[in-house]
Amino acid sequence: MPAAIDKAIYVAISKREDNQIHLYAHNYKAFHYCSINDLQKSEVRWTNYILGVADQLIKKGIKL
């Protein structure tokens, strides 16, 4: 059943010259930093969705 949802996600991506992933959640006013070479499940739950996508892309051979 279709329904109106008052939520949104905005994503900005840019190329970096290092192997770092920098994440920011505006609602939480929180940052999270990690290395592409060391992706691990985080205790900061909101980051795991993004890190999981990055992990799967790497496993498929896509260079990030």
N, CA, C and O atoms as a printed pandas DataFrame, in Angstrom:
     atom_number atom_name residue_name chain_id  residue_number  x_coord  y_coord  z_coord
0              1         N          MET        A               1    0.823   -1.171    0.000
1              2        CA          MET        A               1    0.000    0.000    0.000
2              3         C          MET        A               1    0.879    1.251    0.000
3              4         O          MET        A               1    1.738    1.391    0.871
4              5         N          PRO        A               2    0.690    2.139   -0.932
5              6        CA          PRO        A               2    1.476    3.374   -0.931
6              7         C          PRO        A               2    1.124    4.257    0.269
7              8         O          PRO        A               2   -0.020    4.303    0.722
8              9         N          ALA        A               3    2.129    4.941    0.754
9             10        CA          ALA        A               3    1.911    5.842    1.882
10            11         C          ALA        A               3    2.917    6.984    1.804
11            12         O          ALA        A               3    4.033    6.808    1.314
12            13         N          ALA        A               4    2.523    8.128    2.280
13            14        CA          ALA        A               4    3.437    9.275    2.340
14            15         C          ALA        A               4    4.370    9.092    3.534
15            16         O          ALA        A               4    3.930    8.763    4.636
16            17         N          ILE        A               5    5.644    9.306    3.305
17            18        CA          ILE        A               5    6.640    9.190    4.367
18            19         C          ILE        A               5    7.375   10.517    4.448
19            20         O          ILE        A               5    7.825   11.050    3.433
20            21         N          ASP        A               6    7.495   11.045    5.657
21            22        CA          ASP        A               6    8.141   12.349    5.821
22            23         C          ASP        A               6    9.634   12.215    6.150
23            24         O          ASP        A               6   10.158   12.969    6.969
24            25         N          LYS        A               7   10.304   11.273    5.522
25            26        CA          LYS        A               7   11.732   11.054    5.740
26            27         C          LYS        A               7   12.467   11.245    4.418
27            28         O          LYS        A               7   11.889   11.084    3.343
28            29         N          ALA        A               8   13.740   11.588    4.512
29            30        CA          ALA        A               8   14.550   11.755    3.310
30            31         C          ALA        A               8   16.001   11.416    3.634
31            32         O          ALA        A               8   16.451   11.520    4.775
32            33         N          ILE        A               9   16.705   11.013    2.602
33            34        CA          ILE        A               9   18.139   10.757    2.715
34            35         C          ILE        A               9   18.822   11.560    1.614
35            36         O          ILE        A               9   18.426   11.491    0.451
36            37         N          TYR        A              10   19.831   12.308    1.979
37            38        CA          TYR        A              10   20.622   13.068    1.021
38            39         C          TYR        A              10   22.047   12.529    1.071
39            40         O          TYR        A              10   22.600   12.331    2.152
40            41         N          VAL        A              11   22.627   12.297   -0.067
41            42        CA          VAL        A              11   23.960   11.716   -0.136
42            43         C          VAL        A              11   24.843   12.599   -1.003
43            44         O          VAL        A              11   24.433   13.052   -2.071
44            45         N          ALA        A              12   26.047   12.835   -0.533
45            46        CA          ALA        A              12   27.053   13.535   -1.325
46            47         C          ALA        A              12   28.295   12.652   -1.344
47            48         O          ALA        A              12   28.741   12.162   -0.306
48            49         N          ILE        A              13   28.838   12.462   -2.523
49            50        CA          ILE        A              13   30.015   11.611   -2.675
50            51         C          ILE        A              13   31.065   12.401   -3.441
51            52         O          ILE        A              13   30.758   13.093   -4.412
52            53         N          SER        A              14   32.301   12.286   -2.989
53            54        CA          SER        A              14   33.387   12.917   -3.733
54            55         C          SER        A              14   34.613   12.017   -3.704
55            56         O          SER        A              14   34.789   11.212   -2.790
56            57         N          LYS        A              15   35.438   12.163   -4.701
57            58        CA          LYS        A              15   36.668   11.394   -4.804
58            59         C          LYS        A              15   37.661   11.874   -3.759
59            60         O          LYS        A              15   37.770   13.069   -3.483
60            61         N          ARG        A              16   38.382   10.919   -3.184
61            62        CA          ARG        A              16   39.429   11.236   -2.218
62            63         C          ARG        A              16   40.742   10.690   -2.734
63            64         O          ARG        A              16   40.753    9.756   -3.535
64            65         N          GLU        A              17   41.837   11.254   -2.292
65            66        CA          GLU        A              17   43.163   10.798   -2.696
66            67         C          GLU        A              17   43.748    9.787   -1.712
67            68         O          GLU        A              17   44.873    9.321   -1.897
68            69         N          ASP        A              18   42.992    9.447   -0.670
69            70        CA          ASP        A              18   43.448    8.446    0.292
70            71         C          ASP        A              18   42.403    7.319    0.341
71            72         O          ASP        A              18   41.451    7.323   -0.440
72            73         N          ASN        A              19   42.575    6.391    1.224
73            74        CA          ASN        A              19   41.647    5.260    1.335
74            75         C          ASN        A              19   40.664    5.436    2.491
75            76         O          ASN        A              19   40.231    4.451    3.090
76            77         N          GLN        A              20   40.317    6.654    2.802
77            78        CA          GLN        A              20   39.442    6.941    3.926
78            79         C          GLN        A              20   37.986    7.092    3.477
79            80         O          GLN        A              20   37.698    7.570    2.379
80            81         N          ILE        A              21   37.094    6.675    4.350
81            82        CA          ILE        A              21   35.670    6.948    4.203
82            83         C          ILE        A              21   35.299    7.890    5.338
83            84         O          ILE        A              21   35.550    7.588    6.504
84            85         N          HIS        A              22   34.708    9.020    5.006
85            86        CA          HIS        A              22   34.243    9.980    6.000
86            87         C          HIS        A              22   32.729   10.067    5.874
87            88         O          HIS        A              22   32.209   10.399    4.809
88            89         N          LEU        A              23   32.027    9.771    6.952
89            90        CA          LEU        A              23   30.568    9.798    6.968
90            91         C          LEU        A              23   30.091   10.855    7.951
91            92         O          LEU        A              23   30.747   11.126    8.958
92            93         N          TYR        A              24   28.950   11.445    7.650
93            94        CA          TYR        A              24   28.363   12.436    8.545
94            95         C          TYR        A              24   26.851   12.265    8.542
95            96         O          TYR        A              24   26.234   12.181    7.480
96            97         N          ALA        A              25   26.258   12.215    9.722
97            98        CA          ALA        A              25   24.800   12.151    9.865
98            99         C          ALA        A              25   24.334   13.476   10.457
99           100         O          ALA        A              25   24.600   13.774   11.622
100          101         N          HIS        A              26   23.644   14.261    9.653
101          102        CA          HIS        A              26   23.187   15.580   10.085
102          103         C          HIS        A              26   22.246   15.491   11.290
103          104         O          HIS        A              26   22.362   16.280   12.228
104          105         N          ASN        A              27   21.323   14.541   11.265
105          106        CA          ASN        A              27   20.363   14.417   12.377
106          107         C          ASN        A              27   21.050   14.142   13.707
107          108         O          ASN        A              27   20.605   14.618   14.751
108          109         N          TYR        A              28   22.132   13.377   13.668
109          110        CA          TYR        A              28   22.863   13.037   14.896
110          111         C          TYR        A              28   24.017   13.999   15.171
111          112         O          TYR        A              28   24.608   13.967   16.250
112          113         N          LYS        A              29   24.338   14.853   14.202
113          114        CA          LYS        A              29   25.520   15.724   14.300
114          115         C          LYS        A              29   26.752   14.884   14.627
115          116         O          LYS        A              29   27.547   15.231   15.500
116          117         N          ALA        A              30   26.891   13.761   13.899
117          118        CA          ALA        A              30   27.943   12.790   14.208
118          119         C          ALA        A              30   28.749   12.438   12.962
119          120         O          ALA        A              30   28.206   12.293   11.867
120          121         N          PHE        A              31   30.038   12.306   13.156
121          122        CA          PHE        A              31   30.961   11.888   12.106
122          123         C          PHE        A              31   31.434   10.473   12.377
123          124         O          PHE        A              31   31.433   10.014   13.519
124          125         N          HIS        A              32   31.837    9.787   11.318
125          126        CA          HIS        A              32   32.470    8.474   11.451
126          127         C          HIS        A              32   33.525    8.383   10.365
127          128         O          HIS        A              32   33.256    8.681    9.202
128          129         N          TYR        A              33   34.731    7.971   10.746
129          130        CA          TYR        A              33   35.838    7.839    9.808
130          131         C          TYR        A              33   36.368    6.412    9.858
131          132         O          TYR        A              33   36.450    5.815   10.931
132          133         N          CYS        A              34   36.723    5.871    8.710
133          134        CA          CYS        A              34   37.361    4.560    8.676
134          135         C          CYS        A              34   38.125    4.418    7.370
135          136         O          CYS        A              34   38.019    5.261    6.479
136          137         N          SER        A              35   38.892    3.349    7.268
137          138        CA          SER        A              35   39.677    3.069    6.068
138          139         C          SER        A              35   38.937    2.062    5.198
139          140         O          SER        A              35   38.315    1.133    5.712
140          141         N          ILE        A              36   39.003    2.241    3.901
141          142        CA          ILE        A              36   38.437    1.261    2.970
142          143         C          ILE        A              36   39.130   -0.079    3.158
143          144         O          ILE        A              36   38.521   -1.125    2.934
144          145         N          ASN        A              37   40.380   -0.063    3.563
145          146        CA          ASN        A              37   41.155   -1.291    3.741
146          147         C          ASN        A              37   40.808   -2.032    5.022
147          148         O          ASN        A              37   41.269   -3.156    5.221
148          149         N          ASP        A              38   40.012   -1.437    5.892
149          150        CA          ASP        A              38   39.700   -2.058    7.181
150          151         C          ASP        A              38   38.231   -1.833    7.535
151          152         O          ASP        A              38   37.923   -1.281    8.591
152          153         N          LEU        A              39   37.325   -2.260    6.653
153          154        CA          LEU        A              39   35.895   -2.095    6.925
154          155         C          LEU        A              39   35.455   -3.134    7.941
155          156         O          LEU        A              39   35.630   -4.336    7.740
156          157         N          GLN        A              40   34.889   -2.657    9.020
157          158        CA          GLN        A              40   34.392   -3.538   10.064
158          159         C          GLN        A              40   33.053   -3.012   10.543
159          160         O          GLN        A              40   32.758   -1.822   10.431
160          161         N          LYS        A              41   32.247   -3.920   11.079
161          162        CA          LYS        A              41   30.973   -3.517   11.662
162          163         C          LYS        A              41   31.250   -2.536   12.800
163          164         O          LYS        A              41   32.150   -2.742   13.614
164          165         N          SER        A              42   30.472   -1.488   12.836
165          166        CA          SER        A              42   30.684   -0.426   13.813
166          167         C          SER        A              42   29.631   -0.486   14.918
167          168         O          SER        A              42   28.512   -0.952   14.701
168          169         N          GLU        A              43   30.002   -0.016   16.085
169          170        CA          GLU        A              43   29.028    0.132   17.171
170          171         C          GLU        A              43   28.103    1.319   16.914
171          172         O          GLU        A              43   27.036    1.429   17.519
172          173         N          VAL        A              44   28.521    2.201   16.016
173          174        CA          VAL        A              44   27.703    3.340   15.610
174          175         C          VAL        A              44   26.779    2.825   14.507
175          176         O          VAL        A              44   27.172    2.771   13.342
176          177         N          ARG        A              45   25.557    2.447   14.872
177          178        CA          ARG        A              45   24.683    1.666   14.005
178          179         C          ARG        A              45   24.361    2.309   12.666
179          180         O          ARG        A              45   24.270    1.601   11.663
180          181         N          TRP        A              46   24.187    3.613   12.614
181          182        CA          TRP        A              46   23.788    4.232   11.352
182          183         C          TRP        A              46   24.858    4.088   10.278
183          184         O          TRP        A              46   24.547    4.150    9.089
184          185         N          THR        A              47   26.106    3.898   10.672
185          186        CA          THR        A              47   27.185    3.764    9.689
186          187         C          THR        A              47   27.188    2.408    9.001
187          188         O          THR        A              47   27.679    2.291    7.878
188          189         N          ASN        A              48   26.653    1.389    9.645
189          190        CA          ASN        A              48   26.737    0.036    9.109
190          191         C          ASN        A              48   26.013   -0.139    7.783
191          192         O          ASN        A              48   26.423   -0.968    6.971
192          193         N          TYR        A              49   24.960    0.609    7.544
193          194        CA          TYR        A              49   24.260    0.520    6.262
194          195         C          TYR        A              49   25.189    0.951    5.125
195          196         O          TYR        A              49   25.260    0.288    4.090
196          197         N          ILE        A              50   25.883    2.038    5.318
197          198        CA          ILE        A              50   26.771    2.574    4.292
198          199         C          ILE        A              50   28.015    1.706    4.147
199          200         O          ILE        A              50   28.449    1.417    3.032
200          201         N          LEU        A              51   28.586    1.291    5.271
201          202        CA          LEU        A              51   29.779    0.452    5.224
202          203         C          LEU        A              51   29.472   -0.909    4.610
203          204         O          LEU        A              51   30.328   -1.496    3.948
204          205         N          GLY        A              52   28.267   -1.413    4.822
205          206        CA          GLY        A              52   27.859   -2.679    4.216
206          207         C          GLY        A              52   27.800   -2.595    2.705
207          208         O          GLY        A              52   28.203   -3.532    2.015
208          209         N          VAL        A              53   27.305   -1.489    2.185
209          210        CA          VAL        A              53   27.267   -1.287    0.731
210          211         C          VAL        A              53   28.694   -1.194    0.195
211          212         O          VAL        A              53   29.012   -1.813   -0.821
212          213         N          ALA        A              54   29.550   -0.437    0.858
213          214        CA          ALA        A              54   30.945   -0.316    0.427
214          215         C          ALA        A              54   31.626   -1.683    0.431
215          216         O          ALA        A              54   32.361   -2.009   -0.500
216          217         N          ASP        A              55   31.389   -2.476    1.461
217          218        CA          ASP        A              55   31.976   -3.811    1.569
218          219         C          ASP        A              55   31.548   -4.702    0.402
219          220         O          ASP        A              55   32.378   -5.398   -0.183
220          221         N          GLN        A              56   30.282   -4.684    0.069
221          222        CA          GLN        A              56   29.785   -5.513   -1.034
222          223         C          GLN        A              56   30.325   -5.050   -2.384
223          224         O          GLN        A              56   30.606   -5.884   -3.245
224          225         N          LEU        A              57   30.475   -3.760   -2.587
225          226        CA          LEU        A              57   31.048   -3.253   -3.833
226          227         C          LEU        A              57   32.504   -3.709   -3.970
227          228         O          LEU        A              57   32.930   -4.121   -5.049
228          229         N          ILE        A              58   33.250   -3.634   -2.889
229          230        CA          ILE        A              58   34.642   -4.088   -2.901
230          231         C          ILE        A              58   34.716   -5.571   -3.194
231          232         O          ILE        A              58   35.556   -5.998   -3.986
232          233         N          LYS        A              59   33.854   -6.374   -2.570
233          234        CA          LYS        A              59   33.839   -7.822   -2.799
234          235         C          LYS        A              59   33.492   -8.167   -4.247
235          236         O          LYS        A              59   33.896   -9.220   -4.739
236          237         N          LYS        A              60   32.758   -7.307   -4.929
237          238        CA          LYS        A              60   32.418   -7.530   -6.344
238          239         C          LYS        A              60   33.518   -7.020   -7.277
239          240         O          LYS        A              60   33.388   -7.107   -8.498
240          241         N          GLY        A              61   34.606   -6.487   -6.698
241          242        CA          GLY        A              61   35.728   -6.037   -7.504
242          243         C          GLY        A              61   35.632   -4.602   -7.984
243          244         O          GLY        A              61   36.398   -4.182   -8.851
244          245         N          ILE        A              62   34.701   -3.853   -7.431
245          246        CA          ILE        A              62   34.545   -2.447   -7.811
246          247         C          ILE        A              62   35.500   -1.608   -6.972
247          248         O          ILE        A              62   35.465   -1.662   -5.743
248          249         N          LYS        A              63   36.339   -0.846   -7.626
249          250        CA          LYS        A              63   37.311   -0.015   -6.907
250          251         C          LYS        A              63   36.622    1.235   -6.375
251          252         O          LYS        A              63   35.965    1.965   -7.117
252          253         N          LEU        A              64   36.782    1.463   -5.103
253          254        CA          LEU        A              64   36.225    2.667   -4.474
254          255         C          LEU        A              64   37.311    3.699   -4.288
255          256         O          LEU        A              64   37.047    4.786   -3.774
